[in-house]
């Protein structure tokens, strides 16, 4: 009973002091109660933020490891292409571009909406394109995209205003490597005239493919009337 009386007296004293300061005592106490009720929520928020930071760090680590794996695979393919070019010197050469196929990125960016034709064309230009770097520039804002990727201002602004989830999806894309095969179509003794597979005649295409097939294979290759689809210059 004595303890209760002390509490009531303290409460009354506090109310009088608040009234002297022209503060609504009841409202003050109500707010203090709400603050105390929110304290556990603040602690929970801090805990969730720590968990989020840990997950983001783990994701960055996994993305970096994945980039290393892709780079290692590309180096193996690139070395194989260089080996082919050395063995078929002056006949056929092969060039591999890492992440050369930008179609998956273009399809994803089209979700942004609007006219992005100029921006998409610009993103096809660089021989090497780092998706983690591109996603980071998107997060940094329009100016970063314009500076590092020379995107038009309007397109850069639309992309950077996209949902943050889009930037995460960009980081997780897998852009396939592209391969360019060229045949030296010049007559013997003339300076090399390199033409890509897409621009060759049917006979020249068959010649380039046959040279590649015969390069590494130890198994016999049986072809019925092979000269029908070969460039006459390569038939001996």
Residue frames relative to the residue before (quaternion, step in Angstrom):
aa qw qx qy qz dx dy dz
X 1.0000 0.0000 0.0000 0.0000 0.00 0.00 0.00
X 0.6470 0.5220 -0.3095 0.4618 3.54 1.01 -0.86
X 0.6506 0.5236 -0.3063 0.4569 3.57 1.02 -0.87
X 0.6409 0.5248 -0.3159 0.4626 3.55 1.01 -0.83
X 0.6400 0.5341 -0.3154 0.4535 3.55 1.01 -0.85
X 0.6394 0.5244 -0.3191 0.4629 3.58 1.02 -0.83
X 0.6518 0.5197 -0.3115 0.4561 3.58 0.96 -0.88
X 0.6635 0.5057 -0.3052 0.4592 3.58 0.94 -0.90
X 0.6472 0.5133 -0.3182 0.4652 3.56 1.00 -0.82
X 0.6413 0.5174 -0.3160 0.4703 3.57 1.02 -0.83
X 0.6414 0.5308 -0.3112 0.4583 3.55 1.03 -0.87
X 0.6667 0.4989 -0.2959 0.4681 3.58 0.92 -0.96
X 0.6388 0.5295 -0.3225 0.4556 3.57 0.98 -0.82
X 0.6500 0.5200 -0.3077 0.4609 3.56 1.00 -0.89
X 0.6468 0.5187 -0.3215 0.4574 3.58 0.98 -0.84
X 0.6505 0.5162 -0.3225 0.4543 3.61 0.96 -0.85
X 0.6527 0.5125 -0.3148 0.4607 3.58 0.99 -0.83
X 0.6487 0.5087 -0.3159 0.4697 3.56 1.03 -0.78
X 0.6459 0.5251 -0.3180 0.4538 3.57 1.01 -0.81
X 0.6105 0.5439 -0.3462 0.4599 3.57 1.08 -0.71
X 0.7086 0.4217 -0.2443 0.5103 3.57 1.11 -0.71
X 0.4537 -0.7099 0.4172 0.3407 3.56 1.36 0.21
X 0.4546 0.6382 -0.4719 0.4042 3.56 1.01 0.91
X 0.4479 -0.6784 0.5141 0.2737 3.55 -0.91 0.95
X 0.3707 -0.7759 0.4678 0.2044 3.55 -0.34 1.25
X 0.6621 0.5102 -0.3125 0.4514 3.56 0.91 -0.91
X 0.6544 0.5059 -0.3079 0.4701 3.57 1.02 -0.86
X 0.6246 0.5468 -0.3309 0.4487 3.57 1.05 -0.81
X 0.6796 0.4854 -0.2886 0.4683 3.55 0.88 -0.95
X 0.6264 0.5373 -0.3375 0.4527 3.58 1.05 -0.77
X 0.6606 0.5028 -0.3018 0.4688 3.57 0.99 -0.85
X 0.6303 0.5277 -0.3354 0.4601 3.57 1.00 -0.79
X 0.6392 0.5255 -0.3218 0.4602 3.55 1.04 -0.80
X 0.6472 0.5147 -0.3155 0.4656 3.57 1.00 -0.83
X 0.6242 0.5415 -0.3325 0.4545 3.57 1.04 -0.80
X 0.6622 0.5000 -0.3037 0.4684 3.55 0.95 -0.87
X 0.6478 0.5113 -0.3184 0.4665 3.57 1.08 -0.71
X 0.6773 0.4941 -0.2850 0.4647 3.58 1.13 -0.67
X 0.5033 0.6881 -0.4176 0.3144 3.58 1.17 -0.48
X 0.6695 0.4771 -0.3287 0.4649 3.67 0.84 -0.82
X 0.6265 0.5348 -0.3412 0.4529 3.59 1.09 -0.70
X 0.6276 0.5251 -0.3378 0.4650 3.57 1.04 -0.73
X 0.6498 0.5080 -0.3131 0.4708 3.55 0.99 -0.83
X 0.6391 0.5148 -0.3235 0.4711 3.58 1.05 -0.77
X 0.6298 0.5325 -0.3288 0.4601 3.57 1.03 -0.81
X 0.6500 0.5107 -0.3178 0.4645 3.58 0.94 -0.86
X 0.6430 0.5179 -0.3187 0.4656 3.57 1.03 -0.79
X 0.6600 0.5016 -0.3024 0.4705 3.58 0.98 -0.87
X 0.6327 0.5275 -0.3299 0.4610 3.58 1.04 -0.74
X 0.6335 0.5138 -0.3310 0.4745 3.58 1.05 -0.73
X 0.6427 0.5128 -0.3190 0.4714 3.58 1.01 -0.83
X 0.6420 0.5297 -0.3183 0.4538 3.57 0.99 -0.88
X 0.6545 0.5118 -0.3121 0.4608 3.58 0.93 -0.90
X 0.6487 0.5142 -0.3173 0.4627 3.58 1.01 -0.80
X 0.6632 0.4960 -0.3049 0.4702 3.59 0.97 -0.85
X 0.6402 0.5196 -0.3273 0.4616 3.58 1.00 -0.79
X 0.6410 0.5144 -0.3217 0.4701 3.58 1.01 -0.79
X 0.6490 0.5104 -0.3114 0.4704 3.57 1.00 -0.84
X 0.6415 0.5198 -0.3213 0.4638 3.57 1.01 -0.81
X 0.6445 0.5155 -0.3246 0.4620 3.59 0.94 -0.85
X 0.6417 0.5261 -0.3197 0.4574 3.56 1.01 -0.82
X 0.6741 0.4926 -0.2935 0.4657 3.57 0.92 -0.92
X 0.6355 0.5203 -0.3293 0.4658 3.59 1.03 -0.76
X 0.6442 0.5170 -0.3194 0.4644 3.58 1.01 -0.83
X 0.6461 0.5096 -0.3182 0.4708 3.58 0.99 -0.81
X 0.6466 0.5174 -0.3168 0.4625 3.56 1.01 -0.82
X 0.6317 0.5223 -0.3300 0.4683 3.58 1.01 -0.80
X 0.6348 0.5253 -0.3272 0.4626 3.59 1.03 -0.78
X 0.6441 0.5174 -0.3201 0.4636 3.59 0.99 -0.84
X 0.6643 0.4974 -0.3070 0.4659 3.58 0.92 -0.90
X 0.6467 0.5151 -0.3213 0.4618 3.58 1.00 -0.81
X 0.6421 0.5204 -0.3211 0.4624 3.58 1.03 -0.79
X 0.6495 0.5059 -0.3129 0.4735 3.58 0.97 -0.85
X 0.6427 0.5249 -0.3238 0.4545 3.56 0.99 -0.83
X 0.6414 0.5269 -0.3339 0.4467 3.59 0.94 -0.83
X 0.6336 0.5228 -0.3336 0.4625 3.59 1.03 -0.75
X 0.6660 0.4860 -0.3014 0.4790 3.58 0.94 -0.89
X 0.6483 0.5259 -0.3158 0.4510 3.56 0.97 -0.86
X 0.6473 0.5106 -0.3180 0.4681 3.59 0.97 -0.82
X 0.6365 0.5183 -0.3264 0.4688 3.58 1.04 -0.79
X 0.6468 0.5160 -0.3180 0.4629 3.59 1.00 -0.82
X 0.6509 0.5065 -0.3157 0.4691 3.59 0.98 -0.81
X 0.6237 0.5428 -0.3320 0.4541 3.57 1.06 -0.77
X 0.6423 0.5129 -0.3133 0.4756 3.58 0.99 -0.87
X 0.6671 0.5114 -0.3044 0.4480 3.58 0.89 -0.94
X 0.6466 0.5110 -0.3269 0.4625 3.60 1.03 -0.74
X 0.6977 0.4817 -0.2820 0.4490 3.57 0.88 -0.93
X 0.7568 0.3133 -0.1800 0.5446 3.58 1.09 -0.68
X 0.1128 0.8377 -0.5242 0.1037 3.55 1.12 0.69
X 0.8325 0.1541 -0.1783 0.5014 3.53 -1.03 0.97
X 0.6818 0.4313 -0.3057 0.5056 3.63 1.25 0.12
X 0.7873 -0.0772 0.1147 0.6008 3.56 0.69 -1.18
X 0.0184 -0.7779 0.6270 0.0381 3.56 -1.10 0.66
X 0.2085 -0.7821 0.5838 0.0634 3.52 -1.12 0.84
X 0.0437 -0.7914 0.6097 -0.0071 3.56 -0.94 0.94
X 0.1539 -0.7900 0.5909 0.0556 3.56 -0.88 1.01
X 0.1464 -0.7808 0.6036 0.0674 3.58 -0.97 0.91
X 0.3945 -0.7240 0.5172 0.2298 3.56 -0.70 1.10
X 0.8396 0.0440 -0.0776 0.5359 3.58 -0.95 0.96
X 0.2525 0.8159 -0.4874 0.1815 3.56 1.10 0.68
X 0.6711 0.4570 -0.2945 0.5041 3.58 1.15 -0.57
X 0.1218 -0.8404 0.5273 0.0283 3.58 -0.25 1.28
X 0.3491 0.7786 -0.4750 0.2151 3.62 1.25 0.05
X 0.6580 0.5041 -0.3489 0.4373 3.68 0.81 -0.81
X 0.6474 0.5074 -0.3204 0.4698 3.60 1.03 -0.75
X 0.6488 0.5186 -0.3225 0.4540 3.57 0.94 -0.84
X 0.6514 0.5153 -0.3209 0.4552 3.59 0.93 -0.87
X 0.6621 0.5027 -0.3085 0.4624 3.58 0.99 -0.80
X 0.6830 0.4910 -0.2948 0.4533 3.59 0.91 -0.87
X 0.5763 0.5901 -0.3858 0.4133 3.60 1.13 -0.49
X 0.5440 0.6098 -0.4014 0.4137 3.60 1.21 -0.33
X 0.5519 0.6166 -0.3913 0.4028 3.58 1.21 -0.45
X 0.3645 -0.7394 0.4848 0.2922 3.56 1.08 -0.74
X 0.6838 0.4635 -0.3568 0.4362 3.54 -1.27 0.26
X 0.6158 -0.5465 0.4209 0.3807 3.53 -1.34 0.03
X 0.0245 0.8188 -0.5695 0.0675 3.57 -0.34 1.28
X 0.2693 0.8135 -0.4895 0.1613 3.59 1.25 0.25
X 0.6831 0.4846 -0.2942 0.4605 3.59 0.85 -0.96
X 0.6540 0.5113 -0.3141 0.4606 3.58 0.99 -0.81
X 0.6617 0.5031 -0.3093 0.4619 3.58 0.94 -0.88
X 0.6308 0.5231 -0.3300 0.4686 3.57 1.03 -0.76
X 0.6471 0.5218 -0.3141 0.4586 3.57 1.01 -0.80
X 0.6754 0.4962 -0.2951 0.4588 3.59 1.03 -0.76
X 0.5963 0.5430 -0.3731 0.4586 3.59 1.23 -0.21
X 0.5881 0.6549 -0.3452 0.3256 3.58 1.18 -0.55
X 0.6925 0.4852 -0.3349 0.4158 3.66 0.67 -0.94
X 0.4842 -0.6550 0.4892 0.3119 3.58 -0.97 0.81
X 0.7732 0.1819 -0.1020 0.5989 3.57 1.05 -0.77
X 0.0248 -0.7933 0.6080 -0.0216 3.57 -0.89 0.99
X 0.1964 -0.7807 0.5866 0.0883 3.56 -0.69 1.14
X 0.3594 -0.7555 0.5085 0.2037 3.58 -0.52 1.16
X 0.6335 0.5124 -0.3600 0.4544 3.67 0.90 -0.71
X 0.6602 0.4937 -0.3163 0.4695 3.59 0.97 -0.80
X 0.6473 0.5189 -0.3267 0.4527 3.58 0.93 -0.84
X 0.6529 0.5085 -0.3133 0.4659 3.60 0.96 -0.86
X 0.6461 0.5169 -0.3229 0.4595 3.59 0.99 -0.80
X 0.6432 0.5062 -0.3278 0.4717 3.61 0.99 -0.77
X 0.5985 0.5512 -0.3584 0.4579 3.59 1.10 -0.66
X 0.6660 0.4967 -0.3008 0.4682 3.57 0.98 -0.84
X 0.6616 0.5331 -0.3088 0.4275 3.58 1.03 -0.78
X 0.6219 -0.5792 0.3347 0.4072 3.58 1.14 -0.48
X 0.7717 -0.4019 0.2620 0.4176 3.49 -1.41 0.20
X 0.6703 0.5222 -0.3158 0.4223 3.58 0.83 -0.98
X 0.6380 0.5337 -0.3303 0.4461 3.60 1.01 -0.79
X 0.6577 0.4961 -0.3110 0.4739 3.59 0.98 -0.81
X 0.6566 0.5091 -0.3136 0.4597 3.56 0.97 -0.82
X 0.6890 0.4932 -0.2862 0.4474 3.58 0.96 -0.86
X 0.7864 0.3679 -0.1825 0.4615 3.57 0.77 -1.03
X 0.7978 0.2408 -0.1303 0.5372 3.61 1.12 -0.55
X 0.3635 -0.7782 0.4463 0.2510 3.58 1.35 0.19
X 0.2541 0.7673 -0.5438 0.2259 3.57 0.90 0.92
X 0.5760 -0.5699 0.4440 0.3826 3.61 -1.13 0.56
X 0.6310 -0.5850 0.3571 0.3633 3.56 -1.06 0.79
X 0.6752 0.5081 -0.3069 0.4378 3.59 0.85 -0.93
X 0.6713 0.4878 -0.2935 0.4746 3.57 0.92 -0.91
X 0.6417 0.5300 -0.3246 0.4494 3.57 0.96 -0.88
X 0.6600 0.5100 -0.3136 0.4539 3.58 0.96 -0.84
X 0.6532 0.5104 -0.3230 0.4567 3.60 0.94 -0.86
X 0.6624 0.5117 -0.3136 0.4484 3.58 0.93 -0.87
X 0.7051 0.4722 -0.2796 0.4491 3.59 0.85 -0.94
X 0.6471 0.5068 -0.3228 0.4693 3.60 1.22 -0.35
X 0.4562 0.6926 -0.4452 0.3376 3.59 1.28 0.00
X 0.6661 -0.4866 0.3842 0.4147 3.53 -1.33 0.28
X 0.5681 -0.6169 0.4216 0.3449 3.58 -1.03 0.79
X 0.5738 0.5978 -0.3772 0.4136 3.57 1.16 -0.52
X 0.5912 0.5743 -0.3642 0.4337 3.57 1.14 -0.61
X 0.6529 0.5148 -0.3197 0.4543 3.58 0.98 -0.81
X 0.6240 0.5208 -0.3359 0.4760 3.58 1.09 -0.67
X 0.6496 0.5080 -0.3171 0.4684 3.58 1.00 -0.77
X 0.5928 0.5543 -0.3631 0.4577 3.59 1.11 -0.65
X 0.6612 0.5186 -0.3056 0.4478 3.58 0.93 -0.92
X 0.7223 0.4537 -0.2380 0.4645 3.57 1.10 -0.71
X 0.4508 0.6914 -0.4552 0.3341 3.59 1.25 0.01
X 0.2094 -0.7333 0.6286 0.1528 3.53 -1.28 0.47
X 0.1284 -0.8003 0.5840 0.0446 3.57 -0.36 1.24
X 0.3731 -0.7538 0.4888 0.2317 3.62 -0.47 1.13
X 0.5066 -0.6079 0.5111 0.3355 3.54 -1.22 0.52
X 0.2646 -0.7424 0.5899 0.1755 3.56 -1.20 0.52
X 0.2348 -0.7715 0.5812 0.1090 3.54 -1.15 0.70
X 0.1244 -0.7757 0.6161 0.0575 3.56 -0.91 0.97
X 0.1029 -0.7853 0.6101 0.0200 3.55 -0.71 1.16
X 0.0491 -0.8061 0.5897 -0.0105 3.56 -0.82 1.03
X 0.2141 -0.7596 0.6050 0.1058 3.54 -1.13 0.79
X 0.3897 -0.6822 0.5641 0.2541 3.54 -1.05 0.79
X 0.1333 -0.8390 0.5266 0.0312 3.55 -0.24 1.30
X 0.4684 0.6840 -0.4491 0.3333 3.61 1.22 0.09
X 0.5530 -0.5883 0.4627 0.3661 3.61 -1.11 0.60
X 0.6443 -0.5227 0.3863 0.4031 3.56 -1.21 0.52
X 0.7858 0.3024 -0.2481 0.4791 3.53 -0.95 0.95
X 0.6396 0.5017 -0.3306 0.4794 3.59 1.23 -0.34
X 0.6264 -0.5091 0.4080 0.4265 3.61 -1.21 0.33
X 0.6063 -0.5910 0.3827 0.3695 3.62 -1.04 0.72
X 0.0831 -0.7483 0.6562 0.0500 3.52 -1.15 0.78
X 0.1202 -0.8371 0.5327 0.0334 3.54 -0.05 1.31
X 0.0179 -0.7862 0.6170 -0.0300 3.53 -0.90 1.05
X 0.4676 -0.6781 0.4894 0.2863 3.54 -0.99 0.86
X 0.6819 -0.5104 0.3405 0.3983 3.54 -1.23 0.55
X 0.6526 0.5482 -0.3178 0.4153 3.58 1.01 -0.83
X 0.7273 0.4327 -0.2433 0.4739 3.60 1.10 -0.60
X 0.5453 0.6433 -0.3916 0.3681 3.60 1.25 -0.10
X 0.5411 -0.5705 0.4961 0.3683 3.53 -1.29 0.35
X 0.6919 -0.4653 0.3361 0.4379 3.56 -1.27 0.24
X 0.6685 0.5043 -0.3034 0.4548 3.58 0.93 -0.86
X 0.6631 0.4955 -0.3056 0.4706 3.58 0.99 -0.80
X 0.6143 0.5342 -0.3473 0.4655 3.59 1.05 -0.72
X 0.6567 0.5090 -0.3112 0.4613 3.57 0.91 -0.91
X 0.6255 0.5416 -0.3327 0.4525 3.57 1.04 -0.75
X 0.6709 0.4998 -0.3005 0.4581 3.58 0.86 -0.96
X 0.6717 0.4922 -0.2986 0.4663 3.57 0.91 -0.92
X 0.6499 0.5214 -0.3218 0.4496 3.60 0.97 -0.83
X 0.6282 0.5285 -0.3349 0.4625 3.58 1.00 -0.77
X 0.6611 0.4978 -0.3044 0.4717 3.58 1.00 -0.79
X 0.6550 0.5198 -0.3145 0.4494 3.58 0.98 -0.83
X 0.7158 0.4566 -0.2540 0.4633 3.56 0.97 -0.85
X 0.5214 0.6861 -0.4012 0.3107 3.57 1.21 -0.38
X 0.8314 0.2139 -0.0754 0.5072 3.59 0.71 -1.07
X 0.6144 0.5987 -0.3555 0.3712 3.57 1.10 -0.63
X 0.2450 -0.7587 0.5881 0.1359 3.56 -1.00 0.91
X 0.5667 0.5904 -0.3833 0.4281 3.57 1.28 -0.16
X 0.5417 -0.6134 0.4492 0.3584 3.61 -1.08 0.60
X 0.2367 -0.7572 0.5951 0.1280 3.55 -1.10 0.77
X 0.1333 -0.8019 0.5814 0.0345 3.56 -0.53 1.21
X 0.0464 0.7949 -0.5991 0.0841 3.56 -0.64 1.17
X 0.3400 -0.7399 0.5470 0.1942 3.57 -0.83 1.00
X 0.8406 -0.1108 0.0175 0.5298 3.57 -0.65 1.19
X 0.0072 -0.8544 0.5195 -0.0085 3.61 0.70 1.05
X 0.6192 0.5769 -0.3612 0.3915 3.58 1.07 -0.64
X 0.5090 0.6630 -0.4240 0.3487 3.61 1.22 -0.32
X 0.7996 0.2586 -0.1208 0.5284 3.58 1.02 -0.75
X 0.5669 0.5866 -0.3977 0.4200 3.59 1.17 0.43
X 0.5595 -0.5598 0.4913 0.3635 3.50 -1.26 0.53
X 0.5336 -0.6653 0.4161 0.3155 3.60 -0.76 1.05
X 0.6215 0.5764 -0.3453 0.4028 3.58 1.04 -0.72
X 0.7185 0.4375 -0.2458 0.4816 3.58 1.18 -0.53
X 0.5564 0.5870 -0.4064 0.4251 3.61 1.23 0.05
X 0.0508 0.7982 -0.5962 0.0692 3.57 -0.68 1.11
